[in-house]
């Protein structure tokens, strides 16, 4: 859901690197035969991803005739993902692409693995295609599992292709309870096409971002409570509001759509909260 720079290496380079040290003659022949098909499958994937149409890709169209799926997956496992493997530097570069090590799918947890956008079990031809590999946290990787997009609405938000950071879309609201709570939702900008609105809503629901952010925000409210009580004693609700507004602006400069930005924006806009609700 959060944009990251696309990888610099092509599928052809990745495949050639990962298979470079295989000397067995029979296998070598088949690996060389498969090279063009790997590149052609990657080209079809790229073209579909650019127009958010991965859901239209036919599994049979992205295949490699001279290698089995198991063999393609083994190239990823043992020649790319494995420590000290010949293609491991490509894996490491992909892992490091996420700014601050933050998972682009949830925007919160730390990157710990690579996720195949189109699963390698169903699309083995894309096993080592860098554009099909995104850094992710283990929770998001687990949630997604082997799911594949089946319609325009559930096409996943792709961190290499979709850039949502230009518009504020994550909305937070203060719940006037004791203690105060924050609830999160998607407030899609009106200029977004319906398909994008639906995709973001699906992503938000699938990856369970509302409860994840609510929990984080609850901890944040608890941790700033005593500071706000002191601030209020010195300067009243206005001082609290100004502080919260400054916090929101600083966080907005870092990430326009983080739960922190949305939370502080909501807190600074909520008179009940800054006039004393923070101590409820
Ligand atoms: Zn995540």
Boltz pocket constraint, residues with backbone or C-beta under 6 A from the ligand:
constraints:
  - pocket:
      binder: B
      contacts: [[A, 103], [A, 104], [A, 105], [A, 106], [A, 107], [A, 108], [A, 109], [A, 136], [A, 137], [A, 138], [A, 139], [A, 140], [A, 141]]
      max_distance: 6.0
